[in-house]
Amino acid sequence: MSGESLVCEPARLDWSEPSGPRAADYGDVYFSAEDGLEETRAVFLAGCALPEAWQGRRHFVVGELGFGTGLNALALWQLWRETRPAGAWLDFISVEKHPLSRDEAVRAFAAWPDLEPLATRLLAQWPSRQKGVHRLVFPEDGFAITVVHDAVEAALADMDFRADAWFLDGFAPAKNDAMWSQDVLDQVGRLSAPGARVGTFTVAGHVRRGLQAAGFKVAKHPGFGRKRERLEAVFPGTPAATRPPPQKVAIIGAGIAGASLARAFAGRGSEVVVFDAAGPAGGASGALAGLLTPRLERADRPHVRATLAAFDYARRCYEDFDGFHPGGVVRLAKDEREARRFAGIAALMDERVEWDGAVLQMHAAARIEPARIVAQMLGDVPVHEARIASIAETDSDVLLADADGETLCRADCVVFACGAGTAVWYPDISPSAGQVAVFASEAPAQPVTWGGYACAAPGGVLVGATHVAGEEAGPAEPAIADFREAFERHFPSSKAGGVVQTWHGVRASTPDRLPVAGALAPRTFILSGLGSRGFAHAPLLAEHVAALAHGHMPALPRSAAEAFDPARFEIRRRRRGG
């Protein structure tokens, strides 16, 4: 919805008690004054029969209402590391309306030094106050945290997953009744797998009755510490067997989309092979320099939340890479109307986006060296310089063949991620050519955008970029003249020197200018249509595709997944009767 803030109101904490923080707005504690960690272990871990419940499982899902300090996530993570079935994956999804800052989490975690190694890793990815999904992935442990910043009713209504266990850990019902409403408990039931277990500290009568009405069998058990009783609940049924994960995955395309997919699938234990006739970063992802900036819109809509989440996720992926240069990016307004729009956008955002009355400061944005980023995302994944001409999906696998009909690979699934080349298999992709030039001139201290952009590059300052429909960028000379004029207009004290280098590439676009990410068939997936924001969007969307292929928790809520669904254009055509 237009005009609503894109960030959550932060938690207001009262640290006056030595036992730990209290929520000033709710008048309740975040954890037991006696021993918060032991309370978590007794009420939630043991209350949900963990670790016994996940033994013999390839995939397990734990849902939580009330992320709070993240203590429950750390305790669960620690237990998972100690008892994880070989090759298994754990998804933990939690909802929080009033997120803590990183500094507040640091202060809270200081009470449990034995959790420090995990706390340090969690804090390194600590989510911002931005509304929507925040995905934190720890592939070495087969563990992913999905934190949703939103009111609990809205968050749960926009989800489609099946939890095997629930931690109901909101503030006490008398302090925060919205967290324990029948509507919320009904959503918990809807999102529960057969045999799911619930642990909670409360025995409030309406909570017990609400869980029963949602389909759970509820029982009282001895409470922790001074609490006499607590509740445990079980959803009827027997856990279903999970489908085998894809052992071998073929990815067509070795740009940022393919590299992000390779990283996401390999992190889940799949053998990955990549095909690209031009080699790594041989297409649009091989630009001389680039900018990592968020897509900013003056609205709170599913795709806006998702693209902002993608930017945050990408930044965390790249921040330790060579070729990542933080320091912010400046956006210039072309006229008063655009200045008002930028001011409005900044009013919806947190402190990382600021309108200072003259320019839009995107403090978290960065300059990148695209080819170096791609190489590091690919890691040790093999890239074959071959052109895939045909795909045949069978009941058991997918066959990839060249133009001569020779089978190059058999895989459990395939992902199209070859930019504009994806149009061969998915017709709603169209090419958009662009070119840039590097001038022998001093680059601005911060990268600057105005529709075009200027940033540091080897040999001087890069200025770009053109956008021409089709695969032909056109002659270089007129573009160079335009770049020179734009640079000198925006930097009147500088002169564009001689041309050091030029570059052109072809982007992949869709009719609505949003990416496509999802399934085309049971064993066939796609990640394309990234336009000029591939480096900002690819890592999270690749994580989403890999999770779908593995049967894990999607990285996007339902509304955002629908916004990027590859089937959306065909659905729209059918609705129009065309």
C-alpha positions in Angstrom: 0.0 0.0 0.0 1.3 3.4 -1.0 2.5 5.8 1.7 3.0 3.2 4.5 6.4 2.8 6.2 8.6 0.1 5.0 10.3 -0.4 8.4 9.0 -1.7 11.7 8.8 0.3 14.9 11.7 -1.0 16.9 11.5 -2.7 20.3 11.7 -0.3 23.2 13.7 -2.1 25.9 13.9 -1.5 29.7 17.2 -2.7 31.0 16.7 -1.6 34.6 16.3 -5.1 35.9 19.5 -7.2 36.3 17.6 -10.3 35.0 17.5 -8.9 31.5 15.5 -6.7 29.1 11.8 -6.0 29.4 9.5 -4.8 26.6 8.6 -1.3 27.7 5.4 -1.3 25.5 4.2 -4.6 26.7 5.4 -4.7 30.3 6.8 -8.2 29.9 10.1 -10.0 29.9 11.9 -11.5 26.9 13.0 -14.6 28.9 12.9 -16.1 32.3 14.7 -14.2 35.1 15.8 -17.5 36.5 17.6 -18.9 33.3 16.3 -17.9 29.9 18.4 -20.5 28.1 17.2 -23.4 30.3 13.7 -22.2 30.0 14.0 -22.4 26.2 15.4 -25.9 26.4 12.6 -27.1 28.7 9.6 -25.3 27.3 10.3 -25.3 23.5 13.0 -27.8 22.7 11.9 -30.6 25.1 8.3 -29.4 24.8 8.4 -30.2 21.0 10.2 -33.5 21.6 13.5 -32.3 20.1 15.9 -33.7 19.1 14.0 -37.0 18.9 11.3 -35.6 16.5 13.8 -34.9 13.7 15.8 -38.1 13.8 15.6 -39.9 10.5 14.2 -36.8 8.8 15.8 -35.2 5.7 14.0 -31.9 6.3 12.5 -30.4 9.4 10.6 -27.1 9.9 10.3 -25.1 13.2 7.9 -22.1 13.3 8.0 -19.4 16.0 5.8 -16.5 17.1 8.1 -13.9 18.6 11.7 -13.8 17.5 12.6 -11.4 20.3 16.3 -11.6 21.2 16.9 -14.6 19.0 17.6 -16.8 22.0 15.3 -19.6 20.9 17.0 -19.6 17.5 20.4 -20.0 19.0 19.4 -22.8 21.4 17.7 -24.6 18.5 20.7 -24.1 16.3 23.0 -25.5 19.0 20.9 -28.6 19.5 20.7 -29.1 15.7 24.5 -29.0 15.3 24.8 -31.6 18.0 22.2 -34.0 16.8 21.6 -33.2 13.1 20.8 -36.3 10.9 23.4 -36.7 8.2 22.7 -34.4 5.2 19.5 -33.0 6.8 18.2 -29.4 6.6 16.5 -27.4 9.2 14.3 -24.4 8.4 13.4 -22.0 11.3 10.9 -19.3 10.6 9.9 -16.7 13.1 7.7 -13.6 13.2 8.6 -10.4 14.9 6.7 -7.1 14.9 9.2 -5.0 16.9 12.7 -6.1 16.1 15.7 -5.5 18.3 18.7 -3.7 17.1 22.0 -5.5 16.7 23.5 -3.7 19.6 20.6 -4.7 21.8 21.0 -8.3 20.7 24.7 -8.2 21.6 23.8 -7.0 25.1 21.2 -9.7 25.5 23.5 -12.5 24.3 26.2 -11.6 26.7 24.3 -13.6 29.4 25.1 -16.9 27.6 28.8 -17.2 26.9 28.4 -20.8 25.8 26.3 -19.6 22.8 28.9 -17.0 21.8 30.2 -18.8 18.7 26.7 -19.1 17.2 25.7 -15.7 18.5 28.6 -14.1 16.6 27.5 -15.8 13.4 23.9 -14.7 13.9 24.9 -11.2 14.7 27.0 -11.0 11.5 23.7 -11.4 9.6 21.4 -9.6 12.0 18.4 -8.3 10.1 17.5 -4.6 9.7 14.1 -3.2 10.8 12.9 -3.5 7.2 9.4 -5.0 6.9 9.1 -8.4 5.3 11.3 -11.4 5.0 14.9 -11.6 6.1 16.7 -14.8 5.1 19.8 -15.9 7.0 21.5 -19.1 5.7 24.2 -21.2 7.3 24.8 -23.9 4.8 27.7 -25.5 6.6 25.2 -26.5 9.3 22.2 -27.2 7.0 20.3 -24.4 8.8 18.3 -21.4 7.6 16.5 -18.7 9.6 13.7 -16.8 8.0 12.6 -13.8 10.1 9.5 -12.0 9.0 9.1 -8.5 10.4 5.4 -7.8 10.4 2.2 -8.1 12.5 1.7 -11.8 13.2 -1.7 -12.0 11.5 -0.4 -10.5 8.2 2.8 -12.5 8.3 1.1 -15.9 8.8 -1.6 -15.3 6.2 1.0 -14.7 3.5 2.8 -18.0 4.2 2.6 -21.5 2.7 4.7 -24.0 4.6 4.2 -26.9 7.0 5.9 -26.7 10.4 6.9 -29.8 12.3 7.2 -27.9 15.5 6.0 -24.5 16.9 7.5 -22.2 19.6 4.7 -20.0 20.7 6.7 -17.4 22.5 4.9 -14.0 22.3 4.5 -11.9 25.4 2.0 -13.2 27.9 -1.6 -13.3 26.6 -2.6 -10.7 29.2 0.1 -8.4 27.8 -0.2 -9.0 24.1 -3.5 -10.6 23.3 -3.1 -10.1 19.5 -0.4 -12.8 19.4 -2.8 -15.3 20.9 -6.0 -14.6 19.0 -8.1 -17.4 17.5 -7.3 -16.2 14.0 -3.6 -16.5 14.8 -4.0 -20.0 16.3 -6.1 -21.1 13.3 -3.2 -20.0 11.0 -0.8 -22.1 13.2 -3.1 -25.0 12.6 -3.2 -24.3 8.8 0.6 -24.2 8.6 1.2 -27.4 10.7 2.3 -30.7 9.3 0.7 -33.9 10.5 2.2 -34.8 13.9 3.4 -31.2 14.5 4.1 -30.4 18.1 3.6 -27.0 19.9 5.5 -25.8 23.0 4.5 -22.7 25.0 5.0 -21.3 28.5 1.3 -20.2 29.0 -1.7 -22.2 30.2 -4.2 -19.4 29.6 -7.6 -20.9 29.1 -8.4 -19.2 25.8 -5.0 -20.3 24.4 -5.7 -23.9 25.3 -9.2 -23.7 23.9 -7.9 -21.9 20.8 -5.3 -24.5 20.1 -8.0 -27.2 20.4 -10.3 -25.3 18.1 -7.4 -25.2 15.6 -7.2 -28.9 15.6 -4.6 -29.7 18.3 -4.7 -32.1 21.1 -3.6 -30.1 24.1 -2.1 -31.2 27.5 -0.7 -29.4 30.5 2.8 -30.2 31.7 5.0 -29.0 34.6 6.3 -25.5 34.0 9.8 -24.1 34.2 11.0 -22.4 37.3 8.3 -20.6 39.2 5.7 -21.3 36.5 3.6 -24.2 37.8 2.4 -25.4 34.4 2.9 -25.0 30.6 1.1 -26.3 27.5 2.2 -28.9 24.9 0.0 -29.7 21.9 0.1 -32.2 19.0 -1.5 -31.9 15.6 -3.2 -35.1 14.4 -1.5 -37.4 11.9 1.8 -38.9 11.1 4.7 -37.0 9.5 4.9 -37.7 5.8 8.0 -38.8 4.1 9.9 -36.0 2.3 10.8 -36.3 -1.3 14.4 -37.0 -2.2 16.5 -33.9 -2.9 18.1 -33.3 -6.3 21.5 -34.9 -6.1 22.7 -33.4 -9.4 21.7 -30.0 -10.7 22.5 -28.5 -14.1 22.5 -24.8 -14.5 22.5 -23.1 -17.9 24.3 -19.7 -17.5 27.4 -18.6 -15.7 26.5 -15.0 -15.0 25.4 -13.7 -11.6 22.1 -15.7 -11.8 23.9 -19.0 -12.5 26.7 -18.3 -10.0 24.1 -17.5 -7.3 22.2 -20.7 -8.1 25.4 -22.7 -8.0 26.2 -21.4 -4.5 22.7 -22.0 -3.2 22.4 -25.6 -4.5 25.9 -26.5 -3.5 25.2 -25.2 0.0 22.3 -27.7 0.2 24.6 -30.6 -0.8 23.7 -30.9 -4.5 26.4 -31.7 -7.1 26.3 -28.7 -9.4 27.4 -28.4 -13.0 27.2 -25.1 -15.0 27.0 -24.7 -18.8 27.8 -21.4 -20.6 29.1 -21.1 -24.1 30.8 -17.8 -23.2 32.3 -19.0 -19.8 31.9 -17.3 -16.4 30.6 -13.7 -16.5 30.8 -13.9 -20.3 27.6 -11.9 -20.8 26.0 -8.9 -19.1 27.5 -10.0 -15.7 31.0 -9.2 -17.1 30.6 -5.4 -17.1 33.7 -3.3 -16.3 32.1 -2.0 -13.1 28.7 -1.9 -11.5 26.6 -0.6 -8.7 24.8 -2.5 -6.0 21.8 -0.4 -5.2 18.3 -1.1 -3.8 15.2 -0.8 -6.0 13.3 2.1 -4.4 9.6 2.6 -4.8 7.2 4.9 -2.8 4.9 2.0 -1.8 4.6 -1.0 0.5 3.9 -3.8 -1.9 5.0 -7.5 -1.9 7.5 -7.0 -4.7 9.0 -3.9 -3.1 9.6 -5.7 0.2 11.1 -8.7 -1.7 13.5 -6.6 -3.8 14.6 -4.7 -0.6 15.1 -8.0 1.1 17.1 -9.2 -1.9 19.4 -6.2 -1.7 20.1 -6.9 1.9 20.8 -10.5 1.2 23.1 -9.8 -1.7 25.1 -7.3 0.4 25.6 -9.9 3.1 26.7 -12.4 0.4 29.3 -10.0 -1.1 30.6 -8.0 1.8 33.6 -10.2 2.4 34.4 -10.7 -1.3 37.2 -9.0 -3.3 35.5 -6.6 -5.7 33.0 -5.3 -3.2 33.5 -1.7 -2.3 31.1 -0.2 0.2 30.7 3.5 0.9 27.3 4.4 -0.5 25.9 5.7 -3.7 24.4 9.2 -4.4 21.3 9.5 -6.5 20.6 12.9 -8.2 17.1 14.2 -8.8 16.5 15.4 -12.3 13.7 17.9 -11.3 11.5 19.0 -8.5 9.0 16.2 -9.0 11.7 13.6 -8.7 13.1 15.3 -5.6 9.7 15.1 -4.0 9.5 11.4 -4.9 12.9 10.7 -3.4 12.0 12.6 -0.2 8.9 10.5 0.0 10.9 7.3 -0.5 13.3 8.2 2.2 10.5 8.9 4.6 9.4 5.2 4.2 12.9 3.8 4.8 15.3 3.5 7.7 18.5 5.5 8.2 20.3 3.7 5.3 18.4 5.8 2.8 18.4 9.6 3.4 17.2 12.6 1.4 19.3 15.5 2.5 17.3 18.1 0.5 19.6 17.9 -2.5 20.5 14.3 -3.2 19.3 10.8 -2.1 22.0 9.1 -0.1 21.9 5.3 -0.3 24.4 4.6 2.5 24.3 0.8 2.2 24.8 0.8 -1.6 28.2 -0.1 -3.1 30.4 -0.3 -6.1 31.2 -3.8 -7.3 33.5 -5.5 -9.8 31.1 -7.9 -11.4 33.4 -10.6 -12.9 35.2 -10.9 -9.6 32.0 -11.3 -7.7 30.7 -14.0 -10.1 34.0 -15.9 -9.8 33.8 -16.0 -6.0 30.1 -17.0 -6.1 30.9 -19.9 -8.4 33.8 -21.1 -6.2 34.9 -24.6 -7.2 31.7 -25.4 -9.2 32.8 -26.6 -12.7 31.8 -24.4 -15.7 31.6 -26.1 -19.1 31.9 -23.8 -22.1 29.2 -25.5 -24.1 25.9 -24.5 -25.6 22.8 -26.4 -24.6 20.4 -26.8 -27.5 17.7 -29.0 -26.1 16.2 -30.1 -22.8 14.2 -33.3 -22.3 12.5 -33.9 -18.9 11.8 -37.5 -18.1 10.1 -39.1 -15.1 13.4 -39.7 -13.4 15.8 -37.0 -14.7 16.6 -34.2 -17.2 18.7 -34.7 -20.4 20.7 -31.8 -21.7 22.0 -32.1 -25.3 24.0 -30.0 -27.8 23.0 -29.0 -31.3 24.1 -32.4 -32.6 21.8 -34.2 -30.2 24.7 -35.4 -28.0 23.8 -35.7 -24.4 26.1 -33.5 -22.4 24.5 -34.1 -19.0 21.9 -36.0 -17.0 20.7 -34.3 -14.0 17.9 -34.4 -11.4 16.8 -30.9 -12.3 17.9 -28.0 -14.5 17.7 -24.2 -14.1 17.6 -21.7 -16.9 19.7 -18.7 -15.9 21.3 -17.6 -19.2 19.9 -14.0 -19.3 18.5 -13.0 -22.6 19.3 -16.4 -23.9 16.6 -17.8 -21.7 14.1 -16.6 -24.3 14.7 -19.8 -26.2 12.9 -21.7 -23.5 10.8 -18.9 -21.9 9.3 -16.5 -24.5 8.5 -13.7 -21.9 12.1 -12.7 -21.8 13.3 -9.9 -24.0 16.8 -8.5 -24.6 17.9 -5.0 -23.8 21.3 -4.0 -25.0 23.5 -1.5 -23.2 27.0 0.0 -23.4 29.3 2.0 -21.2 32.6 3.8 -21.6 35.6 4.4 -19.3 37.2 7.9 -19.6 40.7 8.8 -18.4 39.3 11.1 -15.7 39.1 11.1 -11.9 36.1 9.3 -10.6 33.8 10.9 -8.0 34.5 10.0 -4.4 31.1 8.2 -4.3 29.4 6.6 -7.2 26.7 8.8 -8.6 23.5 7.9 -10.5 21.0 10.1 -12.3 19.4 7.6 -14.6 22.9 7.0 -16.0 25.7 6.6 -13.5 29.4 7.3 -13.0 31.8 5.3 -10.8 35.5 4.3 -10.5 36.8 1.7 -12.9 40.2 0.5 -14.0 41.8 3.4 -15.9 39.5 6.1 -14.8 35.7 6.8 -14.5 33.0 4.5 -16.0 30.0 6.3 -17.4 26.9 4.5 -18.6 24.6 3.1 -19.6 22.4 2.9 -22.6 19.2 0.9 -22.9 18.3 -0.2 -26.4 15.6 -2.8 -27.1 17.1 -5.9 -28.8 20.5 -7.4 -28.8 22.3 -4.7 -30.7 23.7 -1.9 -28.6 24.3 0.4 -31.7 27.3 2.3 -32.7 29.7 3.4 -29.9 30.5 6.9 -31.0 27.1 8.5 -30.3 26.9 6.7 -26.9 30.4 7.9 -26.0 29.4 11.5 -26.9 26.3 11.3 -24.7 28.3 9.8 -21.8 30.9 12.6 -22.1 28.1 15.3 -22.1 26.3 13.7 -19.1 29.5 13.4 -17.1 30.6 17.0 -17.7 27.1 18.3 -17.0 26.8 16.5 -13.7 30.4 17.2 -12.7 31.1 20.7 -14.2 34.5 21.0 -12.6 35.7 17.8 -14.4 36.4 17.0 -18.0 36.0 13.6 -19.5 39.4 12.6 -20.9 40.2 10.1 -23.6 38.3 6.8 -23.9 40.2 4.1 -22.2 37.8 1.2 -22.9 34.2 0.5 -23.9 32.0 -2.4 -23.2 28.5 -3.6 -24.2 26.2 -6.4 -23.0 22.7 -7.6 -23.2 20.3 -7.6 -20.3 17.2 -9.8 -19.8 13.9 -8.1 -19.2 10.3 -9.1 -18.7 7.1 -7.2 -19.6 6.6 -6.0 -16.0 10.3 -5.4 -15.4 10.3 -7.9 -12.5 12.4 -11.0 -12.5 11.1 -14.5 -13.0 12.1 -17.1 -10.3 10.4 -20.4 -9.8 9.4 -23.7 -11.4 8.5 -24.3 -15.0 8.0 -28.0 -14.6 8.6 -30.5 -11.8 12.3 -30.8 -12.7 12.8 -27.5 -14.6 13.3 -24.1 -13.0 14.2 -20.6 -14.1 15.9 -17.5 -12.8 16.0 -14.7 -15.3 14.6 -11.3 -16.3 16.9 -9.5 -13.8 17.4 -6.4 -16.0 20.0 -4.1 -14.7 19.7 -5.2 -11.1 21.0 -8.7 -11.4 23.6 -8.4 -8.7 21.0 -7.0 -6.2 18.3 -9.6 -6.9 20.0 -12.8 -7.9 21.4 -14.3 -4.6 18.0 -14.2 -2.8 16.0 -15.4 -5.8 18.5 -18.2 -6.3 18.1 -19.2 -2.7 14.3 -19.2 -3.3 14.7 -21.5 -6.4 17.1 -23.8 -4.7 14.7 -24.1 -1.7 11.8 -24.9 -4.0 13.8 -27.6 -5.8 14.8 -29.2 -2.5 11.4 -29.0 -0.9 12.7 -26.6 1.7 11.1 -23.4 3.1 10.8 -20.8 0.3 12.8 -17.7 0.7 9.8 -15.5 -0.3 6.3 -15.2 1.2 3.4 -16.3 -1.1 2.6 -12.7 -2.4 6.2 -12.1 -3.4 6.6 -15.5 -4.9 3.5 -14.8 -7.0 5.0 -11.5 -8.1 8.0 -13.3 -9.5 6.2 -16.5 -10.6 7.2 -17.5 -14.1 3.6 -18.5 -14.8 2.2 -15.0 -14.2 2.3 -13.8 -17.8 0.5 -16.8 -19.1 -2.1 -16.4 -16.3 -2.6 -12.8 -17.3 -3.0 -13.7 -21.0 -5.6 -16.3 -20.1 -7.5 -13.8 -18.0 -7.5 -11.4 -21.0 -8.6 -14.3 -23.3 -5.4 -14.1 -25.3 
